[in-house]
Structure formats: structure tokens, C-alpha cells
Amino acid sequence: MAADDVITAVIVDDHAAISAGVRYWCEQASPAIRLVDAGDRLADVWTGPGATADVVIFDLELVPGRPDFTELRRLVDSGRRVVVYSQHADAATALKCVDLGALAYLTKREGLEHLIPAVRAAAQGMPYTAPSLSGALVADDAPDRPRLSPREAEVLRAWFTSSSKELVAAKLNITVKTVDTHIARVRVKYANAGRTARTKSELVSRALDDGLITLAELNQTDTAL
Amino acid sequence: MPAVSDAVGGQTRAQLLLALRTAILLVSVAVVCGLGLANLVRHLGSHEFPLAQVGAFAALAAVLAVEAVLLVRRRPWGRLRLPAVAVVLAASVLSAATLPDGRTASGVDWVFGAANWVGLVVLLDRPLRTVVAFLSAHELIAALNLVLFDDVDKGDLARLATGSVNVIGFPLCVAVVAAVLNRLAAEAAAAGAEIERVRTEEAVTAESHRRRQQRFAELADGTIPLLAGLADGSLNPEDASVQRRSAIEAARMRRLCAETDVVTNPLLHELRHCADVADRKGVVVELEARGHWPTPPVTVRRDLTDAALTALATAASWARVTVVGDHELVSVNVVADCGEVEPPRPATPGVRVEVLGNGETVWMEARWQPTT
């Protein structure tokens, strides 16, 4: 995707008000994002204008009480860049989506502030970590979780609790850019762990190319704990 | 509580009855195997059917043996009671029927003075009227045998009457004593239960009084001076700082009430109550928690929630309250648009409070390390 191209996104959500709200945010964004509304029809993500959209905004619970991880995996496996947009706030769901290869996980409450940045990042194949996901990552106590440095854990915790990168930077005496770097490194470590997915391996190789993280640091996570 | 006193009462009763039961068994064994057997052996020659007499004796001895076993195992007669009474009466009938003519209630009639005690052994823990009925049946067997099958003369009747005084009188006395003991035991158990109940009630009253005093003392520092100030007019309710203090004290009182609730996560529960106070005055509050942490003691929880409730009480329009925790660190955070705010001073040494101001937005964090 060329930089001057307009980003297109397709939204799957059975609530018309949510789709309308997201459409409004996309139109107000600068530069604007073109939105395809698939409603609750998953088929429209695979065919028609939805099939070529850069980013899929995916409501995890089209059927209430039954998060559709299978469809998420299918989308990720076919190379789609997915932003999960869910009313669920629990950590386990967020971690599972990240493990499956979603580039971002947002709760509906975070939409106003974080959906547009998340869609932009996903369009570039980059991960986006909203505060709720940050909290899930720092509280992850699974035995096979990647090992985070104390600083990384501290940044994640502060980002979750304050939901302001300026406040995090001020509190930890670092720059906002360093805050972003720490968060990005955590996502690379997570992308390197668990289930393999194209979005995840792309993320890891780009991080290695950019020198965001070294191979030694990544390998360390494999033997962690 | 009733279960406990029932157990205590049951125990008292069982001990009393056990002693009585043992005594009666010993008496019966002495009567049957001592007097009864001696009489039987001495007069065996004068019996027409010695085998029937020996059989009757064996039946009575067997009933006593069963009682001995039951006594050792601390078991009541239960379903065996009726067959046992039948055996005793049958032995009595058998022995009386095969008695030589005119020997009822004499030394030859050994069963007359033996079966009554065995019957008493079986019926000891039954109501008095049951024992009376049995003894009457026993007496009737002897009397009928005498009247129906023998030529009755005055001497026979006199012998039966004098014999009956011993045979009916002694067991009846014992049965009366047993009934009295039974009633006493029940009364003692009831009294014990009553004492127990009164004591528990007293303990509960004392404890709740202590708690009330403690709560009152906890409110004395903050709420009471505020209320006193408002009452005597030295504090103006329109003053912003007075309003803030009121909001904080209101949240503290809510928290105080929430502290005694039994919930899985007391810290979150109390934070929710603090958030609710802010919510009521129109502040949009987000409350999120991540991770699992050990439950902090109540004084630590107060320090942790104090920071949040101070900020919440003074927030203008929104607040974000978050808790992140694991085994090493519990961190309670509040970010809100409350401008300048005086951070509370934690009372417990393990808690640290940090405040970061960024214009109108204030971030207050209270940390607790469970290990220290």
C-alpha cells in the first residue's frame, strides 16, 4: 500500500449505531479513512468492496456470549489485518485475540480515542496496544508468557492505569517515543510466542530489521521462566 | 446453636442412663444367674420337665448376654426390643406351665423372681407405663397358671401375694427412678442449652458494641468535626472546600459500611463503593482491574482506597480508576480532572502514595507490596 493511498477499512458489527459512529470517526479523521459497512454479514468481508479493504474492524461477538475466535483465525490466516473491537473487557479474551494474530484489541469504551490510530497502525501491518490490552499483557500470568523486562512491565502498567502516554513519560522520566518503543517491544515478544500467524511473523522480522529488538533478546523469551 | 446444645444434652442423658443401665444389668445377672440358677439347680429333681426349665433359663441368660453386648457397644435395643420381650414372656410361660402343681411363687418357681428383672433390663429406657404393662403381664402369667391349672387354696394365694411384693415392687421402684432420671437429664440438657444460648448472645452483643465503638472512633477524626462545624455554623456548606470534605467523608462512610461485606475481592468492592459516590454527583467513572492479588488487610485497603476516594470526591467530570496487581505489588490508580489535590498520608508503612499533576489532570497512585 502506497503512503498516499486512502486507507480502507471494513467493519463487521451487528449494531447499526456502532457502525454509524465508526463511520463518523473515519470521515472526521485526517486524512479520512474509507469505511465499508458489512453489518453483521461476514460474507461481505470476503467478497465485494470488503474483500480488498486494508483493515478489518471485527466485532468479536456477533452472537452474544459466543466470541467468534474461529472467524478471527480464518481472517488472520488469509493475511487480513484485524482490529478486534469488542465489548469484552476481560484479559483472557484480549490475550487470545493477540495470540491468534489480531494487530489490535480495543474495548468499545476505548473507541473514541484509540480506534482511528489502531486502524492506521494496522493498515501498516503494525500492532497497536490500547490501555486495556496493556493491562491484560502486564497481568498475564500464563506459564508460557514471554519474559518482559521490569521497565517494560512498568511502562505497560502505567499506560494501562493512566491511559495517557504523556503522563507515563512524565512519571517514568522518559520520552513519549521511548514509551512507544517499550510497548512495541512487548508486542514483538508476544508476536514471537504462541501460535504462528503471518501478521505476527511479519511483525517480528520487521522489528529485527529495524533493530527494535535483537535476536538474543527474542530467544531469551523462549527460555523464559 | 441448637445442634450444639442437643449434642451436649444428649451426652448428659446418655451418661446418666448408661450408669443406670449398667447397674440394672449387674443386678439382673446376680438375680438370674445367682438366685435363679441356685433355685433351679436345687429343685431340678422336683420338676417334671427339667429340660423345659433349663431351656427357659437359657432364654433369659441369652437376653442378658445380648444386653451386655449392646451395653458395651453403647447401642439401644431398637428393633430387637420386641422379640426380646417376647422371649422373656415365652420363657416365663414355658417355665410356669411346666411347673409341678401347687408350686407357683415358691422356691421351685425360680422364673417368677428372675424374668421380671430381665424384662426390666430390656425396657429400662421406655416410659414407665411400658414397664408397668410388662410387669402386669408377668404377674398375670403366674396368677393365671395358679388359678387355671392348680387347686387354689388360701396358702397358695398368700404365697403369690407376698412373692408379688418383691417380684413387682423392686423392679417398679427401679423403673420409677429411671423415669425420674430421664426427666432430670432432659431438664439438665435444656438448662445447658439455655446457658449456652445466653452466653453466645452476650458475646455477640459485646462484639457488636466493640465494633460500633471502633467505627465511631474511626469517624471521630473526620466526619464528626465536619458535622459539628456544619451544625454550629462555623463551616459554610457553600464553601467549595467544605463540599469537598463532605464528599470525601461521605465516600469514607460508604467504604466503612462496605468493609464488613463478605466478598471475593474486598479491595475492588470498596473501590466500587467509592466510585459510586462520585458517580452520583455526575462524574463519569471508569473502573478497571487486571491481575490477581492477595487480599490486603483492612488498614492497607483503607490507605489504598483513600487516594482514590480523595481524587474521586474532587473530580470535576471524569475519573479513571484502575487496579493492577500480582503477588509482589498492588497498585491502585486514579486519573481524574481534579486540579490541585492534597494527597492523603498512608497510615500503614507498606503503602506509598505518588501524585503526578499535569494541568487539570491528576494521576494519583497508591502502591502496596504484600511481601514487605
Boltz contact constraints between the chains, C-beta under 6 A:
constraints:
  - contact:
      token1: [A, 91]
      token2: [B, 290]
      max_distance: 6.0
  - contact:
      token1: [A, 135]
      token2: [B, 290]
      max_distance: 6.0
  - contact:
      token1: [A, 139]
      token2: [B, 290]
      max_distance: 6.0
  - contact:
      token1: [A, 139]
      token2: [B, 291]
      max_distance: 6.0
  - contact:
      token1: [A, 157]
      token2: [B, 324]
      max_distance: 6.0
  - contact:
      token1: [A, 161]
      token2: [B, 322]
      max_distance: 6.0
  - contact:
      token1: [A, 161]
      token2: [B, 333]
      max_distance: 6.0
  - contact:
      token1: [A, 162]
      token2: [B, 335]
      max_distance: 6.0
  - contact:
      token1: [A, 162]
      token2: [B, 363]
      max_distance: 6.0
  - contact:
      token1: [A, 167]
      token2: [B, 358]
      max_distance: 6.0
  - contact:
      token1: [A, 167]
      token2: [B, 363]
      max_distance: 6.0
  - contact:
      token1: [A, 171]
      token2: [B, 356]
      max_distance: 6.0
